[in-house]
């Protein structure tokens, strides 16, 4: 089983979504701890970055296999996901992992 860690940006944005979506999100995040590769969809350009569908939102997370930890980076509305992914770089992901893991 993996340990879940949450980036500050995710926590801030997660609080903004509706209560019913938070309940559904909590259930998905619990299942994510058991099998993170199967729950989410791997992103093509980042080898350890995944997205998890939550109705009209996407939850982005990175997996550290060696430490058995998952860093949940952010949650974005589907209209904003392209903008979020464009500003994301491999270096930024490594920096976030180092800060939070």
C-alpha positions as CSV (number, residue, x, y, z in Angstrom):
1,X,0.0,0.0,0.0
2,X,1.2,3.5,-0.9
3,X,1.2,6.6,1.3
4,X,-0.6,9.6,0.0
5,X,0.9,13.1,0.2
6,X,-0.8,16.3,-0.9
7,X,0.8,19.4,-2.3
8,X,-0.5,22.7,-0.9
9,X,-2.0,23.7,-4.3
10,X,-4.1,20.5,-4.4
11,X,-5.4,21.1,-0.9
12,X,-6.4,24.7,-1.7
13,X,-8.1,23.8,-5.0
14,X,-9.8,20.7,-3.6
15,X,-11.6,22.8,-0.9
16,X,-13.1,24.9,-3.7
17,X,-15.0,22.0,-5.4
18,X,-18.5,21.0,-4.3
19,X,-19.1,18.7,-1.3
20,X,-20.5,15.8,-3.4
21,X,-17.4,15.9,-5.6
22,X,-15.2,15.9,-2.5
23,X,-16.9,12.8,-1.2
24,X,-16.5,11.0,-4.5
25,X,-12.9,12.3,-4.7
26,X,-12.1,10.9,-1.2
27,X,-13.3,7.5,-2.2
28,X,-11.1,7.5,-5.3
29,X,-8.1,8.7,-3.4
30,X,-8.5,5.9,-0.9
31,X,-8.6,3.4,-3.7
32,X,-5.6,5.1,-5.3
33,X,-3.4,4.1,-2.3
34,X,-3.9,0.5,-3.2
35,X,-3.2,0.5,-7.0
36,X,-2.1,3.9,-8.4
37,X,-1.1,2.7,-11.8
38,X,-4.5,1.2,-12.6
39,X,-6.6,3.9,-11.1
40,X,-5.2,6.8,-13.2
41,X,-4.2,7.3,-16.8
42,X,-0.5,7.8,-17.4
43,X,0.4,11.0,-19.2
44,X,2.5,10.5,-22.4
45,X,5.2,13.2,-21.8
46,X,5.9,12.5,-18.1
47,X,7.0,9.0,-17.2
48,X,5.6,9.0,-13.6
49,X,2.7,11.5,-13.8
50,X,-0.9,10.3,-13.9
51,X,-4.3,11.8,-14.1
52,X,-7.4,10.6,-12.3
53,X,-10.8,11.4,-13.6
54,X,-13.3,13.0,-11.2
55,X,-16.3,14.0,-13.3
56,X,-15.4,17.3,-14.9
57,X,-12.1,17.6,-13.0
58,X,-8.7,15.9,-13.3
59,X,-6.5,15.0,-10.3
60,X,-2.8,15.0,-11.2
61,X,-0.4,12.8,-9.2
62,X,3.2,11.5,-9.3
63,X,4.3,8.1,-8.0
64,X,7.6,7.4,-6.2
65,X,7.9,3.6,-6.5
66,X,11.1,3.4,-4.4
67,X,9.5,5.1,-1.4
68,X,6.0,3.7,-2.1
69,X,4.5,7.3,-2.0
70,X,2.1,9.2,-4.1
71,X,2.2,12.9,-4.4
72,X,-1.1,14.4,-5.4
73,X,-0.1,17.6,-7.2
74,X,-3.3,19.4,-8.2
75,X,-6.9,19.2,-9.3
76,X,-8.0,21.1,-12.4
77,X,-11.3,21.6,-14.3
78,X,-11.1,20.0,-17.7
79,X,-11.3,23.5,-19.3
80,X,-8.1,24.4,-17.4
81,X,-6.2,21.1,-17.8
82,X,-4.4,22.0,-21.0
83,X,-3.1,25.3,-19.5
84,X,-1.9,23.4,-16.4
85,X,-0.1,20.7,-18.4
86,X,1.6,23.3,-20.7
87,X,3.2,25.0,-17.7
88,X,4.3,21.7,-16.2
89,X,7.9,20.5,-16.9
90,X,9.9,17.5,-15.8
91,X,12.1,19.8,-13.7
92,X,9.0,21.3,-11.9
93,X,7.7,17.8,-11.1
94,X,11.1,16.7,-9.7
95,X,11.2,19.9,-7.6
96,X,7.7,19.2,-6.2
97,X,8.6,15.6,-5.5
98,X,11.8,16.7,-3.6
99,X,9.8,19.3,-1.6
100,X,7.1,17.0,-0.6
101,X,8.6,13.5,-0.3
